[in-house]
Amino acid sequence: MERFYVKTFGCRASQADGAALESALSAKGLEQTGGAADADLVVLNTCTVTATADDELRQTVRRIHRESPEARILVTGCYAQRAPEEIAALPGVWMVAGNSHKTRIPELVESAAPYHSQVTGFGQIQVGDIFEQRDFLSSPVEDALGGRSRPNLKIQDGCNNRCSFCIIPYVRGRSRSSPAEQVIEQVRKLAAKYKEVVLSGINLGRWGRDLDSRLRLVQLVRRLLDETPIERLRLSSVEPMDFSDELLELMANSGRIAEHVHAPLQSGCDTVLRRMHRKYRPKHYAGRIEKARALMPECAVGADVMTGFPGETEEEFEESRAFIESLPFTYLHVFTYSERPGTPAAESTGQVPMAARKRRTHVLRDLAARKHREFRASMVGRTLSAVTIEDGLIALSGNYLKIALASKREANRIVDVRIGGLTADGLSEAGALRVL
C-alpha cells in the first residue's frame, strides 16, 4: 500500500484543503503517515501570500528530496497555481497541480505516469484557468488536519475584491460558496466527532452571494445552530463590514459561537487604505470593533496588519499605529509588505526600504504583545469555556486564549476552566504552575 503525507502551508482555508486531501487520498486506499520521511507520496499544499511563503516551499522541496530521494513530491495550492513552471523545475518535484485541479489530485495520483522528473528535470503540470471555475470545488472534510481536535471547514473560496497588494484572487478565482445544504450536512457529520468546528473561507463574509438563494452568512450560521448538534462554531477571518449587527448579536447571544472576532485591517491610515483599494475607512472599521466589544466585553479581537506598503510615510505609519493602539485588539498578525508579481502595488515606484518595513513590523509586534498580555491578565480569576486540544493538557478558550490545564482531561471536550495565572503565551488553570 502506498503511503502518503500532506504538509499544508498558510491560511485556515488551506488547512481545510489539506484535511480534505488527507481524507480523499485515504479513501483511495493510500495509507497516511506521520511524516515525509515515511511517505512514498508527499503532497505540499502551498501558500503564496508573501515571498517568504514561496521561499519556505522551495526549501521544503529541497530538504524532502535530499532526505527521501525516491519519494514523489506533488505540489499544489496557491503557489502552484501562480507559478507552476517555477515549481516544476525544482529537483524532486513529480507533479504540480494548481488550485484548479486540487480536488482531482487523488485521480491524478492514481492515473499519472511514473516518477520521471529525475530523468527530464521537469515535473508534470496540471493547472487550468482558475477564473473559469464557477462552482465551489472542495472535497469533504471528514477529520481535522493531522489529527487535531478542531477541524477547519472551508465553506467559501475565491475573492471578488481587488486589493492592490493581493495575489489571492488570481490564484483562488472568483468568490464561490458551498451550498447551504452541503455545509449543514458536513457540520452535522463533524459534530459526531468534534466539539468545535471552524468555518473558514478566503472571503468568508461573502458566503452565499453567488448562490441563487438569498441566504447570507448570518442565516447560514443560524441554520447550523438550529439543524446540527455542534457544540461550538468559530468564524475565522471576516472582512470588517461583513460583521453586521445581526451577525454580532447572534455571536453574543447564541452561547454556541466562539466570542472571537478576526477582522482584517491592513492599515489604520485612511490614505494607505485608499491606495490599497480597501473598501472601508478607519472610522468604519472602528465602529464594527466597538460594536463587537459592546456586545461581547470579553471577546477576542484580532486583525491582520501590514507594514511598509508602497508609499507609506513615517507619518502614515504613526497614524496607523495610533489607530491600532486606540482599539481593544487582543492579538495581531503583523506582516511586512512583500511585493507579489502581477499586483498593482508591486509596480509602484514608492517602495519602502526593507529596513524601514522591518522596523515598523517590530513596533507593531511589540504593541501586539503588550495588548495580548493585558488581555490575558484581565482573565485571571475568571472561568472560561474552552475546548481541550492536543494531548488533553491544553485547552483553547472561546475567546481564543491557550490554557495550560492543571490536570490532563480527555481531548476534544468543552470544559469550564477557572484561570489562575499567566503562562509565557497564554493562561494557566487555577492549580497549575504559573509561569510569568
C-alpha positions as CSV (number, residue, x, y, z in Angstrom):
1,M,0.0,0.0,0.0
2,E,1.4,3.4,-1.0
3,R,2.0,5.8,1.9
4,F,1.3,9.5,1.8
5,Y,1.9,12.6,3.8
6,V,0.3,16.0,3.4
7,K,2.0,19.2,4.6
8,T,0.0,22.4,4.4
9,F,1.2,26.0,4.5
10,G,-0.8,29.1,5.0
11,C,-4.3,30.1,6.0
12,R,-7.3,28.3,7.5
13,A,-8.8,27.7,4.1
14,S,-5.6,26.0,3.1
15,Q,-5.7,24.0,6.3
16,A,-9.2,22.9,5.3
17,D,-8.0,21.9,1.8
18,G,-5.2,19.9,3.4
19,A,-7.6,18.0,5.6
20,A,-9.8,17.3,2.6
21,L,-6.8,15.9,0.7
22,E,-6.0,13.6,3.5
23,S,-9.5,12.2,3.6
24,A,-9.6,11.9,-0.2
25,L,-6.3,10.1,-0.5
26,S,-7.2,7.7,2.3
27,A,-10.5,7.0,0.6
28,K,-8.4,5.9,-2.5
29,G,-6.7,3.3,-0.4
30,L,-3.5,5.1,0.4
31,E,-2.1,4.9,3.9
32,Q,-1.4,8.2,5.8
33,T,2.0,8.5,7.6
34,G,3.1,10.9,10.3
35,G,5.9,12.5,8.3
36,A,7.6,12.9,4.9
37,A,10.4,10.5,5.8
38,D,8.0,7.5,5.8
39,A,6.0,8.5,2.7
40,D,6.1,7.4,-0.9
41,L,4.0,10.4,-1.9
42,V,4.5,13.8,-0.3
43,V,1.8,16.4,-1.0
44,L,2.8,20.0,-0.3
45,N,-0.2,22.3,-0.2
46,T,1.2,25.8,-0.6
47,C,0.7,29.5,0.2
48,T,1.9,32.4,-1.9
49,V,0.8,35.4,0.0
50,T,4.4,36.6,0.6
51,A,7.8,35.9,-0.9
52,T,8.7,34.2,2.4
53,A,6.0,31.7,1.9
54,D,7.4,30.9,-1.6
55,D,10.9,30.5,-0.2
56,E,9.7,28.2,2.5
57,L,8.1,25.9,-0.1
58,R,11.3,25.8,-2.1
59,Q,13.4,25.0,0.9
60,T,11.0,22.2,1.9
61,V,11.1,20.6,-1.5
62,R,14.9,20.6,-1.5
63,R,15.0,19.1,2.0
64,I,12.5,16.3,1.3
65,H,14.2,15.4,-2.0
66,R,17.6,15.3,-0.2
67,E,16.3,13.2,2.7
68,S,13.9,11.0,0.6
69,P,15.1,11.0,-3.0
70,E,12.7,8.2,-4.0
71,A,9.6,10.0,-2.7
72,R,7.2,11.5,-5.3
73,I,6.6,15.2,-4.4
74,L,3.3,16.7,-5.6
75,V,3.0,20.5,-5.1
76,T,-0.5,22.0,-5.1
77,G,-2.2,25.2,-3.7
78,C,-1.8,28.9,-4.4
79,Y,2.0,29.0,-5.3
80,A,1.4,26.0,-7.6
81,Q,-1.4,28.0,-9.3
82,R,0.6,31.1,-9.6
83,A,4.0,29.8,-10.9
84,P,3.7,26.1,-11.9
85,E,6.7,26.1,-14.2
86,E,8.9,27.6,-11.5
87,I,8.0,24.8,-9.1
88,A,8.1,22.0,-11.7
89,A,11.7,22.9,-12.4
90,L,12.7,22.1,-8.8
91,P,14.6,18.8,-8.4
92,G,12.4,16.2,-7.0
93,V,9.1,17.6,-8.0
94,W,7.0,14.9,-9.7
95,M,3.8,16.9,-10.3
96,V,2.4,20.4,-9.9
97,A,-1.4,20.6,-9.5
98,G,-2.9,24.1,-9.2
99,N,-6.0,25.0,-7.2
100,S,-7.9,24.4,-10.4
101,H,-7.0,20.7,-10.2
102,K,-6.8,20.3,-6.4
103,T,-9.9,18.2,-6.0
104,R,-8.7,15.9,-8.8
105,I,-5.4,15.0,-7.1
106,P,-6.5,11.5,-5.9
107,E,-7.4,10.6,-9.5
108,L,-4.2,12.3,-10.9
109,V,-2.1,10.3,-8.4
110,E,-3.8,7.1,-9.5
111,S,-3.5,7.6,-13.2
112,A,-0.4,9.7,-13.7
113,A,2.8,8.5,-15.4
114,P,5.6,7.2,-13.1
115,Y,8.0,9.5,-11.3
116,H,10.2,10.9,-14.1
117,S,11.5,14.3,-13.0
118,Q,14.9,12.9,-12.2
119,V,15.2,12.0,-15.9
120,T,13.6,15.0,-17.5
121,G,14.4,17.6,-14.9
122,F,10.8,18.8,-15.0
123,G,7.7,17.7,-13.2
124,Q,4.3,17.2,-14.7
125,I,1.9,20.2,-14.6
126,Q,-1.8,20.2,-14.1
127,V,-3.0,23.8,-14.0
128,G,-6.1,25.4,-15.6
129,D,-7.7,28.9,-15.6
130,I,-8.9,29.4,-12.1
131,F,-11.3,32.1,-13.3
132,E,-13.2,29.5,-15.3
133,Q,-14.3,27.9,-12.0
134,R,-17.9,28.9,-11.3
135,D,-18.7,26.2,-8.8
136,F,-17.4,25.6,-5.3
137,L,-14.9,22.8,-5.6
138,S,-13.8,21.2,-2.3
139,S,-13.6,17.6,-1.1
140,P,-15.5,16.9,2.1
141,V,-13.6,17.4,5.3
142,E,-14.1,14.3,7.5
143,D,-11.4,14.9,10.1
144,A,-9.2,17.6,11.4
145,L,-5.9,18.1,9.7
146,G,-3.1,15.9,11.2
147,G,-5.4,14.5,14.0
148,R,-6.2,17.9,15.6
149,S,-9.2,18.5,17.7
150,R,-10.7,21.4,15.8
151,P,-11.5,20.8,12.1
152,N,-11.5,23.7,9.6
153,L,-14.4,23.5,7.2
154,K,-14.0,25.7,4.1
155,I,-17.4,26.9,3.0
156,Q,-16.3,29.7,0.6
157,D,-13.4,30.1,-1.8
158,G,-12.1,32.9,-4.0
159,C,-12.5,36.7,-3.8
160,N,-14.0,39.4,-6.0
161,N,-12.1,42.2,-4.3
162,R,-9.0,43.6,-6.0
163,C,-6.8,44.9,-3.2
164,S,-3.8,46.4,-4.8
165,F,-1.3,44.3,-2.9
166,C,-3.0,40.9,-3.0
167,I,-2.3,38.0,-5.3
168,I,-5.0,35.7,-3.9
169,P,-7.9,36.5,-6.3
170,Y,-5.6,35.5,-9.2
171,V,-4.8,32.1,-7.6
172,R,-8.2,31.3,-6.0
173,G,-10.6,32.8,-8.6
174,R,-14.0,34.3,-8.2
175,S,-15.9,34.1,-4.9
176,R,-17.8,30.8,-4.7
177,S,-19.9,29.3,-1.9
178,S,-20.6,25.8,-0.8
179,P,-24.3,25.2,-0.9
180,A,-26.1,25.6,2.4
181,E,-27.4,22.0,2.5
182,Q,-23.9,20.7,1.9
183,V,-22.4,22.9,4.7
184,I,-25.2,21.7,7.1
185,E,-24.6,18.1,6.2
186,Q,-20.8,18.4,6.7
187,V,-21.2,20.2,10.0
188,R,-23.7,17.5,11.2
189,K,-21.2,14.8,10.4
190,L,-18.3,16.6,12.0
191,A,-20.4,17.2,15.1
192,A,-20.5,13.5,15.7
193,K,-16.7,13.6,16.2
194,Y,-15.8,17.1,17.3
195,K,-17.0,19.7,19.8
196,E,-15.8,22.7,17.8
197,V,-15.8,23.4,14.1
198,V,-14.1,26.4,12.5
199,L,-15.9,27.9,9.4
200,S,-13.3,29.2,7.0
201,G,-13.0,30.8,3.6
202,I,-10.9,33.2,1.5
203,N,-13.5,35.9,2.0
204,L,-15.9,34.2,4.4
205,G,-18.2,37.1,4.9
206,R,-19.2,36.9,1.2
207,W,-20.7,33.4,1.6
208,G,-24.0,32.9,-0.2
209,R,-23.8,36.0,-2.5
210,D,-23.1,33.9,-5.6
211,L,-25.9,31.4,-4.9
212,D,-29.5,31.6,-6.1
213,S,-30.9,31.8,-2.6
214,R,-31.0,35.0,-0.6
215,L,-29.1,33.4,2.3
216,R,-26.2,35.2,3.8
217,L,-23.6,34.1,6.3
218,V,-25.7,35.0,9.3
219,Q,-28.6,33.0,8.1
220,L,-26.4,30.0,7.4
221,V,-24.9,30.2,10.9
222,R,-28.5,30.3,12.3
223,R,-29.4,27.2,10.4
224,L,-26.2,25.4,11.6
225,L,-27.2,26.2,15.2
226,D,-30.8,25.0,14.6
227,E,-30.2,22.0,12.4
228,T,-26.9,20.4,13.8
229,P,-25.8,19.4,17.3
230,I,-22.4,21.1,17.0
231,E,-21.5,22.5,20.4
232,R,-19.3,25.4,19.2
233,L,-18.8,27.2,15.9
234,R,-15.9,29.5,15.4
235,L,-15.7,32.0,12.5
236,S,-12.3,32.5,11.0
237,S,-11.4,35.8,9.3
238,V,-14.4,38.0,8.2
239,E,-14.0,41.4,6.5
240,P,-14.9,44.2,8.9
241,M,-18.0,45.4,7.0
242,D,-19.4,41.9,6.8
243,F,-19.6,41.8,10.6
244,S,-23.2,43.1,10.5
245,D,-25.1,44.0,13.7
246,E,-27.2,40.9,13.1
247,L,-24.2,38.6,13.0
248,L,-22.5,40.2,16.0
249,E,-25.7,39.9,18.0
250,L,-26.1,36.3,17.1
251,M,-22.5,35.6,18.2
252,A,-23.2,37.4,21.5
253,N,-26.4,35.7,22.3
254,S,-26.2,32.1,21.0
255,G,-23.9,30.6,23.5
256,R,-22.6,28.2,20.8
257,I,-20.5,30.6,18.8
258,A,-17.0,31.4,19.9
259,E,-16.7,35.1,21.0
260,H,-13.8,35.7,18.6
261,V,-13.8,38.5,16.0
262,H,-11.0,38.5,13.5
263,A,-11.4,41.4,11.0
264,P,-8.5,42.2,8.6
265,L,-7.4,45.8,9.0
266,Q,-4.1,46.1,6.9
267,S,-3.7,49.7,7.9
268,G,-5.2,52.2,10.3
269,C,-4.3,55.1,8.0
270,D,-7.0,56.4,5.7
271,T,-4.7,57.4,2.8
272,V,-2.9,54.0,2.9
273,L,-6.3,52.1,2.9
274,R,-7.3,54.1,-0.2
275,R,-4.1,53.1,-2.0
276,M,-4.7,49.5,-1.0
277,H,-8.2,49.7,-2.6
278,R,-9.7,48.6,0.7
279,K,-13.5,49.1,1.0
280,Y,-13.7,50.8,4.4
281,R,-12.2,53.7,6.2
282,P,-10.7,53.6,9.7
283,K,-13.9,55.1,11.3
284,H,-16.0,52.3,9.7
285,Y,-13.6,49.7,11.0
286,A,-13.6,51.2,14.5
287,G,-17.4,51.2,14.5
288,R,-17.5,47.4,13.9
289,I,-14.9,46.6,16.6
290,E,-16.6,48.9,19.2
291,K,-19.9,47.3,18.4
292,A,-18.4,43.8,18.9
293,R,-16.9,44.7,22.2
294,A,-20.1,46.4,23.4
295,L,-22.0,43.2,22.8
296,M,-19.2,40.8,23.9
297,P,-17.0,42.6,26.5
298,E,-14.6,39.6,26.8
299,C,-14.4,38.7,23.1
300,A,-11.1,38.2,21.3
301,V,-10.4,40.9,18.7
302,G,-7.7,40.1,16.1
303,A,-6.6,41.7,12.9
304,D,-4.1,41.3,10.0
305,V,-1.9,44.4,9.7
306,M,0.7,45.2,7.0
307,T,3.7,47.5,7.4
308,G,5.7,49.1,4.6
309,F,3.0,49.3,2.0
310,P,4.3,51.3,-1.0
311,G,4.4,55.0,-0.3
312,E,3.8,54.5,3.5
313,T,5.5,57.5,5.1
314,E,6.5,57.7,8.7
315,E,3.5,60.0,9.4
316,E,1.1,57.4,7.8
317,F,2.7,54.6,9.8
318,E,2.3,56.6,13.0
319,E,-1.3,57.3,12.2
320,S,-1.9,53.5,11.7
321,R,0.0,52.7,14.9
322,A,-2.1,55.2,16.9
323,F,-5.3,53.8,15.5
324,I,-4.3,50.3,16.5
325,E,-3.4,51.5,19.9
326,S,-6.8,53.0,20.3
327,L,-8.8,49.8,19.7
328,P,-9.2,46.8,22.0
329,F,-7.2,44.3,20.0
330,T,-6.2,41.2,21.8
331,Y,-3.8,39.9,19.2
332,L,-2.4,41.0,15.8
333,H,-1.0,39.2,12.8
334,V,1.6,41.7,11.6
335,F,3.1,41.2,8.1
336,T,5.9,43.0,6.4
337,Y,4.7,44.1,2.9
338,S,6.0,41.7,0.2
339,E,5.9,42.5,-3.5
340,R,3.7,40.0,-5.3
341,P,4.3,39.8,-9.1
342,G,1.3,40.8,-11.1
343,T,-0.3,43.1,-8.5
344,P,-0.6,46.9,-8.9
345,A,1.3,47.6,-5.7
346,A,4.3,45.7,-6.9
347,E,4.6,48.1,-9.8
348,S,4.6,51.2,-7.6
349,T,7.6,53.4,-7.6
350,G,7.3,54.3,-3.9
351,Q,8.6,51.0,-2.4
352,V,9.6,51.4,1.2
353,P,13.1,50.3,2.1
354,M,13.1,46.9,3.7
355,A,14.9,48.1,6.8
356,A,12.1,50.6,7.4
357,R,9.4,47.9,6.8
358,K,11.0,45.6,9.3
359,R,11.4,48.3,11.9
360,R,7.7,49.1,11.7
361,T,6.9,45.4,11.9
362,H,8.8,45.2,15.2
363,V,7.0,48.2,16.6
364,L,3.6,46.7,15.9
365,R,4.5,43.3,17.1
366,D,5.7,44.8,20.4
367,L,2.4,46.7,20.6
368,A,0.5,43.5,19.9
369,A,2.5,41.6,22.6
370,R,1.6,44.2,25.2
371,K,-2.1,44.2,24.3
372,H,-2.2,40.4,24.3
373,R,-0.6,40.2,27.8
374,E,-3.0,42.9,29.1
375,F,-6.0,40.9,27.8
376,R,-4.7,37.7,29.3
377,A,-4.1,39.3,32.6
378,S,-7.7,40.6,32.6
379,M,-8.9,36.9,32.5
380,V,-7.2,35.9,35.8
381,G,-9.8,34.8,38.3
382,R,-12.5,34.3,35.6
383,T,-14.0,31.0,34.5
384,L,-13.7,30.4,30.7
385,S,-15.3,27.9,28.5
386,A,-12.7,26.0,26.4
387,V,-12.2,23.1,24.2
388,T,-9.5,20.6,25.2
389,I,-7.0,20.1,22.4
390,E,-3.7,18.2,21.6
391,D,-3.0,15.7,24.3
392,G,-5.6,16.9,26.8
393,L,-3.1,19.2,28.7
394,I,-4.1,22.3,26.7
395,A,-7.4,24.0,26.0
396,L,-8.4,26.8,23.8
397,S,-11.0,29.2,25.2
398,G,-13.9,30.7,23.3
399,N,-12.1,34.0,23.3
400,Y,-9.0,32.4,21.7
401,L,-6.6,32.0,24.6
402,K,-4.5,28.9,25.1
403,I,-4.9,27.5,28.6
404,A,-2.4,25.1,30.4
405,L,-4.6,22.7,32.3
406,A,-3.8,21.7,35.9
407,S,-4.5,18.1,35.1
408,K,-5.0,16.1,32.0
409,R,-8.5,16.0,30.5
410,E,-9.9,13.9,27.6
411,A,-9.1,15.8,24.4
412,N,-12.0,17.2,22.3
413,R,-14.2,18.2,25.2
414,I,-15.7,21.5,26.1
415,V,-14.9,22.3,29.8
416,D,-15.2,25.3,32.2
417,V,-11.7,26.3,33.4
418,R,-11.0,28.7,36.2
419,I,-8.0,30.9,35.4
420,G,-5.2,31.1,38.0
421,G,-2.4,32.9,36.2
422,L,-0.4,33.6,33.1
423,T,2.0,31.5,31.1
424,A,4.5,32.8,28.6
425,D,1.9,33.0,25.8
426,G,-1.4,32.0,27.4
427,L,-3.1,31.2,30.7
428,S,-2.9,28.6,33.4
429,E,-5.7,26.9,35.1
430,A,-6.0,27.6,38.9
431,G,-3.8,24.9,40.5
432,A,-1.4,24.7,37.5
433,L,2.2,26.0,37.6
434,R,2.3,29.7,36.9
435,V,5.0,31.0,34.5
436,L,5.2,34.8,34.4
